[in-house]
């Protein structure tokens, strides 16, 4: 694992594990909090690129996220328990964000820090009620689903009750959380979780929904809103770039 902070380096450093959903949500936010660069003017749409339309003109644009240094922490090798990493997060969890001499080691706190420091592409809507729903959805993921499927918890279940108990445990709490999210979002979801703009809730939902459908084979027909969001997230470059297969520490096989 690389060192915590290089002297004179002002670039943000993200300590991450490729498949960590907590790291994943921060990677999404870092990608969203970027600038829009005009590439070309076009006269037609394509299913591959992103576009803005002004009157009769269509402009191709590229979203470039916040430039940061990726610091891989291999959880399977126990690098999160090293004295070096414990200085960044005494709990030994990823992610951790280093900004100069300032360190944050909780994904929710990191996203709120990025929201304040980088106002472009706000993660929180101005409407009070919609903002509250974003917090509620994010908290369902961060407090009622993800911690109960954390590697530390699953290893403890394995030790105390045996390996055959891990998957039923995980599916029970993930299913309960998914059902709650379906009920919460039915009156608020548009193209994305709380309307037609990407906000905080989407950063939390995308990794968790992907895990449920792709890793744990949940039936999409039981969660139609989440299934629709899963498809929508897959079309967004900021979300695609943050996905586990696209990280520097993703295993080659």
C-alpha positions in Angstrom: 0.0 0.0 0.0 1.3 3.4 -0.9 2.1 6.1 1.7 -0.6 8.3 3.1 0.4 11.8 1.8 3.2 12.8 -0.4 4.9 16.1 0.5 3.9 19.0 -1.7 1.2 17.0 -3.5 -2.0 19.0 -3.6 -4.0 16.3 -5.5 -6.7 14.5 -3.6 -5.8 11.0 -2.6 -8.5 8.3 -2.3 -7.6 5.1 -0.5 -9.9 2.6 -2.1 -10.6 -1.1 -2.8 -11.9 -1.9 -6.2 -15.1 -3.8 -5.0 -15.8 -1.7 -1.9 -19.3 -0.2 -2.3 -18.3 2.6 0.1 -15.3 3.5 -2.0 -17.4 3.1 -5.1 -19.9 5.8 -4.0 -17.0 8.2 -3.4 -15.5 7.5 -6.9 -18.9 8.3 -8.4 -19.0 11.7 -6.6 -15.5 12.5 -7.6 -16.4 11.8 -11.2 -19.6 13.9 -11.0 -17.9 16.9 -9.4 -16.0 17.8 -12.6 -16.1 20.1 -15.5 -17.9 19.9 -18.9 -15.6 20.2 -21.9 -17.0 20.9 -25.3 -15.6 18.5 -27.9 -17.5 19.2 -31.1 -20.8 20.4 -32.6 -23.0 17.7 -34.2 -26.1 17.5 -36.2 -27.3 14.2 -34.9 -27.5 12.1 -31.7 -25.5 8.9 -30.9 -26.2 6.2 -28.4 -22.6 6.3 -27.2 -21.7 9.9 -26.4 -23.2 12.5 -24.1 -24.8 15.6 -25.6 -26.2 19.0 -24.8 -28.8 20.6 -27.1 -29.3 24.4 -27.5 -31.9 25.3 -30.1 -31.0 23.6 -33.3 -27.4 22.9 -32.3 -26.3 19.7 -30.6 -22.9 19.7 -28.8 -20.9 16.7 -27.8 -19.4 17.1 -24.4 -17.1 15.2 -22.1 -17.3 15.2 -18.3 -13.9 15.2 -16.6 -14.1 14.5 -12.9 -11.9 15.8 -10.1 -8.4 14.7 -10.6 -7.3 12.5 -7.7 -4.7 9.8 -6.9 -6.0 6.3 -6.5 -4.4 4.5 -3.5 -5.2 0.8 -3.6 -5.8 -1.0 -0.3 -6.1 -4.7 -0.7 -8.7 -5.8 1.9 -8.2 -9.5 1.2 -4.5 -9.2 2.1 -5.4 -7.3 5.2 -3.7 -4.0 4.2 -6.4 -2.1 5.9 -5.1 -3.4 9.2 -1.5 -2.1 8.7 -0.2 0.6 11.1 0.2 2.9 8.1 -3.4 2.7 7.1 -4.7 2.8 10.7 -3.3 6.2 11.0 -5.8 7.3 8.3 -8.7 5.3 9.7 -8.4 3.6 13.1 -11.3 1.4 12.2 -9.4 0.0 9.3 -12.2 0.6 6.7 -12.0 2.1 3.2 -12.4 4.6 1.8 -10.2 7.4 3.2 -9.7 10.7 1.5 -6.5 12.8 2.0 -6.6 16.4 1.1 -3.3 17.9 2.0 -2.9 17.4 5.7 -6.7 16.8 6.2 -8.0 13.2 6.4 -11.6 11.9 6.2 -12.4 8.2 6.6 -16.2 7.9 6.3 -17.8 7.9 2.9 -20.8 10.0 4.0 -18.5 12.6 5.5 -16.4 12.5 2.4 -19.3 13.2 0.1 -20.5 16.1 2.2 -16.9 17.5 2.2 -16.8 17.2 -1.6 -20.2 18.8 -1.9 -19.0 21.9 0.0 -15.6 22.2 -1.6 -16.7 21.5 -5.2 -20.1 23.2 -5.8 -20.3 22.1 -9.4 -22.9 19.4 -10.0 -24.6 19.7 -6.6 -25.3 16.3 -4.9 -28.1 17.9 -2.9 -31.2 19.5 -4.5 -32.4 22.9 -3.3 -35.9 21.6 -2.5 -36.1 20.8 1.2 -38.3 17.7 0.9 -36.3 16.2 -2.0 -33.1 16.8 -0.1 -34.5 15.0 2.9 -35.5 12.0 0.8 -31.9 11.9 -0.6 -30.6 11.7 3.0 -33.1 9.0 3.9 -32.3 6.8 0.9 -28.5 7.2 1.4 -28.9 6.4 5.1 -30.9 3.2 4.3 -27.9 2.0 2.3 -25.2 3.3 4.7 -26.8 2.2 8.0 -29.3 -0.6 7.3 -27.7 -2.5 4.4 -24.0 -2.0 3.7 -22.7 -2.4 7.3 -24.4 -5.8 7.6 -22.7 -7.2 4.5 -19.3 -5.7 5.4 -16.4 -8.1 5.0 -15.7 -7.8 8.8 -19.2 -8.8 9.6 -19.3 -11.7 7.1 -16.0 -13.0 8.5 -17.5 -12.9 12.0 -20.6 -14.8 10.8 -18.3 -17.4 9.2 -16.3 -17.8 12.4 -19.2 -18.1 14.8 -21.8 -19.9 12.8 -20.1 -21.4 9.7 -19.7 -20.4 6.1 -23.1 -21.6 5.0 -24.7 -18.9 7.1 -23.1 -15.9 5.3 -25.2 -15.8 2.2 -28.6 -16.2 3.9 -27.6 -13.4 6.4 -26.6 -11.1 3.6 -29.6 -11.8 1.4 -32.0 -11.2 4.4 -30.8 -7.8 5.2 -30.2 -6.8 1.5 -33.7 -7.9 0.6 -35.2 -6.0 3.5 -33.3 -2.9 2.5 -34.3 -3.2 -1.1 -38.0 -3.5 -0.2 -37.7 -0.4 2.0 -36.1 1.6 -0.9 -38.8 0.5 -3.3 -41.5 1.8 -1.0 -39.6 5.1 -0.3 -38.8 5.9 -3.9 -42.2 5.1 -5.5 -43.4 8.6 -5.0 -40.2 10.4 -5.9 -38.2 8.5 -8.5 -38.0 9.9 -12.0 -35.2 8.9 -14.4 -33.1 8.7 -11.2 -33.8 8.1 -7.5 -35.4 11.4 -6.7 -36.2 12.9 -10.0 -34.5 13.5 -13.3 -31.2 14.7 -11.9 -28.4 12.7 -10.3 -28.1 13.4 -6.6 -26.6 12.0 -3.4 -29.0 9.1 -3.1 -27.9 7.8 -6.6 -24.3 7.7 -5.4 -25.3 5.4 -2.6 -27.8 3.4 -4.5 -25.8 2.5 -7.6 -23.2 0.3 -5.9 -25.7 -1.4 -3.7 -28.2 -2.1 -6.4 -25.4 -3.5 -8.6 -24.3 -5.8 -5.9 -27.8 -7.1 -5.4 -28.5 -7.8 -9.0 -25.1 -8.9 -10.3 -23.3 -10.5 -7.4 -26.2 -11.9 -5.4 -28.7 -12.6 -8.2 -31.7 -10.8 -6.8 -34.8 -11.0 -9.0 -35.2 -7.7 -10.7 -38.9 -8.2 -11.1 -39.3 -7.9 -7.4 -37.7 -4.5 -7.3 -38.8 -2.7 -10.5 -37.8 0.8 -9.5 -34.3 -0.3 -8.4 -34.0 -2.4 -11.6 -34.9 0.7 -13.7 -32.4 2.8 -11.8 -29.7 0.2 -12.3 -30.2 0.4 -16.1 -30.1 4.2 -16.0 -26.9 4.3 -13.9 -25.2 2.0 -16.4 -25.6 4.7 -19.1 -23.8 7.5 -17.2 -20.1 7.9 -17.9 -19.4 9.1 -14.3 -20.9 5.9 -13.0 -19.3 3.7 -15.6 -15.9 5.1 -14.8 -16.4 4.3 -11.0 -17.4 0.7 -11.5 -15.2 -2.1 -10.0 -13.9 -3.5 -13.3 -12.5 -0.1 -14.2 -10.3 0.4 -11.2 -6.5 0.2 -11.1 -6.5 -2.6 -8.5 -9.1 -4.8 -10.2 -7.7 -8.3 -10.5 -6.8 -9.3 -14.0 -8.6 -12.6 -13.8 
